[in-house]
């Protein structure tokens, strides 16, 4: 007698949150320094996981997947908000400390990261969510955000998927980060025409108004800029895009924020303001 229930293949697998990290310029590091540099990054990440209250990174089968110049971490979905806040800011601080203490001759650590959530088939944790997380970290907006970070001497740029943004940031589960701290963009990857997803860019230490000029019109999730507004492309991309024709430098800290007035930035008090340019 045949079963009245459909096969297991129609069941949606359990959800997991994915963190993908990728080192900027890893292929340019001398070969003898590649392994020690990667070990340094792994040690930093291990410490930051603990600092962020994420203590079960290794509990899942095949939880960490090596990418050579980075890694994919597969974690329980309950850590979705923690991977955005406080993890990303802790990672930025740890990378800053590394820069201050690294030995002469050791390469600088600059990192792109992506955070995504979705169903993965156990035990190998395979599924579209892994592909999408990797495409986010390799997307044009992620590289353009990294260019903004590099020019402002910051070590980290992150692309957060729309699903993570809605469940973590917009839902109010991130204690220090609010929607206004993120810049909305459309993630695309050269050679992957089927991939086009909304993402949210974060460079800890930069306001979105400073990141925005590094994006091309096609990579924003909104209509083009106002007449006369600066716009450019990132210099640090795998596909070799040109650098921005106008690059604005600016960095806010403490309770200050940057306000654009014409082509300049002035420092003002921190007040709610929207970065969802719609």
N, C-alpha and C positions, 0 to 999 in steps of 0.2 A: 504494500500500500504506500503510495507516494505521500510525502509530507505536504501539508497544507501551507507550510511556512516557506517564504522565499529563501534562497541560499544566502550564506553569510556574506557573499560578495556585494550584496546591496546595502549592508550595514555600513554606516559612516564610522571610520576608525576614531579612536580617542584623539582629542586635540592636544597639541604640545606647542610650546613657544620656542622659537628658534632665534639664536643670536649668531650672526655671522660677522667675523672680524677679518680685515684684510690690511696688510701693511703697505703703506705707500712706498714705492721705490724699492721693494724687496729684491727685484731682479738685478738692481744696480749695485747691491751690496757685494763686496768681494766674497767669493765662495767660502773662504775660511771663516768668515764672520757670520754666515747665514745661520748655522745651527745655534751658536751662542745667542744671536739676536732673537731668534724664534723662542729659545728657552727663556730669555728675559721677558718676552711678551707673555708667554704661558704663565710664568711666575706672577706677573702683575695681575693677570686675569684671575688666577686662583685666589689671590689676596682680595681683589675687589668683589668677587662673588661672596666671600665670607663677610666683608664689610657691609654688603647690601642685604644680608640676611638670607642668602641663597646657599644652603649648605649641602644640597644633595645633587650636585652636578654630575657625579659619577654613578648615580644609582640606576640609570637607565641603560639597557643594553645598547651598545654602539652610540653612547651619548655624545661623544666628541668625534667629529669627523675632520680629518686633516685636509687642508687645502694647499699645503706647501707654504704659501705666504700668509696663511691665516688658518682659521678653523671654523667649523659649524658646531655650535652647542645646542643640544636638544634637551629641553627642560620641561618639567610639569607645567601645564598651562596656568596654574595658580601664581606662577612667578611673572606673569606677563607685565604687570604694572611695575614690579621691582626692577625689571630689566631696563625700564625707561627711567625711573626715578626711585631710588637714588643711584642705580648702577652707572649710568652714563656720566654723571658728574663725578662720581668716585673714580671712574676710569680716567677722566680728564685730569683730575688732580694727581693720580698715580703716574700718569705719563709726564706731567709737569715735574714731579719729583725725580723721575728717571732722567729727564733732560738736565736737571741741575746737578746730578751726581754721576752721570755716565763718564766713563774713562775717555781720555783723548784717543781718538781713532775709532771708538765705538759709534756705529751709525745712529742717527736720530730715529726715534720711534714716532711715526705719524700713522694714525689708524682710521680707516673707514669702518663703520659698523652698520648693520641693519638688524631690525627686530621685527619678527613676523609671527603670526599664530595661525595654526590650521591643523587639520587631521593628518595623522601619519600612521601608516600600517606597521604594527609591530611584527617581529621583534627588531627588524632592521631600520625601522623608522623611515620608510620610503613614502613619497607622495609629492604632489604638486607644491606643497608648502615649502619643502626644501628648495626646489627649483626657484620658486618666487623669492625666497629670502636671499638666495645667491644673486639673482638678477637685480634685486633692490640694491645690494651693496656694489654691484658692477654697473649701475645705471648712470646715465649722464648727470642727473641732479646730484647724485652722491659724490661724483668726481668734482662737480662744480662747487658743492659745499666744502669739499676738502681743499679746493683752491682758495676759497675764502678763508678757511681756517689757517692754511699755510701762510698766506700773506699777512695775517694778523697774529702770527707766531703762536698759534694754538694747535694742539696735537690731535684733535679728534673731530670727526664729522659723522653724523648718524642719519640714516634714512629709516623712518618708522612707517610701517604699513598702515593703511587706513583702518584695517581691522583692529590693530593694536592701539592706534590713536583713539578710536571710538571707545574701546573697552577700558582703556587705562586712563588716558588724559581727559577726554571729554566726559568720561564717567566720574571724574573727580577722585580717582584712586592714586594720583601722583601728588605727593604733599607739596612739592616746591615748584613743579612745572605746570603751567596752564596753557590753554590753546594758543594764547598770544605769543608764547615763546617759540612756536614752530612756524615754518614757512611751507605752505602747501605747494606741491609740484606734481608733475606727471612723469613717472618713471618709465623710461624706455631704454633699451639696450640695442646697440648696433648688431645687426644680424639676427635679431629676435623680433621680427615684425608682429608676432602674435602677442607679445608682452607689452601691455600699456596699462599701468595701474597708478592710481593716486597714492602719493606718499607724502610724508611730513618730515621736513628737514630740520635738524637741530645741530647747532654748533655751540656747545657749552662755552659761554664767555662772549658770544656775539648775539646781537639782536637780529631778527629776520631782515630788517631794512638794509643791513650791511651785506647779507648773503644774496639778497634779491638781484642785484646787478650782475651777478656771475651767471645767472640762468639765462638761456636764450628764450625767446618768446614761445617757442614750441614746447619748452620744458616746464613752463608755468602751467598751473591748473586754472588759469584765468585768462581773460583777454590780454592783449599786449599792453605795454606801459603807456602812461600818459605821455603826450607829446613833450619831447625834451628830456624825458627821464632816461638815466643811463642804463644801458643794458649790454651784456657781453657774454662770452662763453668762457668755459674754464680752460686753463692751460694744462692741467694735470688730468688727462683722460687717456684711456687706452686707445681710443680711436683718433687721437691727435687733433682735437679741436683747437682753434685759435684761442689765445688768451683774450680776456675782456679788453675792449678798447678803452673803457673807463673803469678803473678799479677804485672803490671807495674803502678806505681803511677806517675802522672804528671799533671800539671795544668798550663794553659797559661792565661795571662791577658794582658790588654792594647794592645800594638802593638807588642807583642811577640808571638811566636809560638814555639811548641816543635818539635824538629827534632830527629828522632831515629837514633842513630849511634851504630851499634851492639846491645848490650842489654841495652844501656844507652840512656838518653835523654839530649839534650843540648838546650839552648834557642837561637833562632835566630830571625831575623827581619821578620816581616809579609810580605809574598810574595804569589802570587797566586800559589796554588798547588791543584792537583786533589785528591778527595777522592773516585772517581768512579773507583774501582779496577776492571778493565775488561781485 
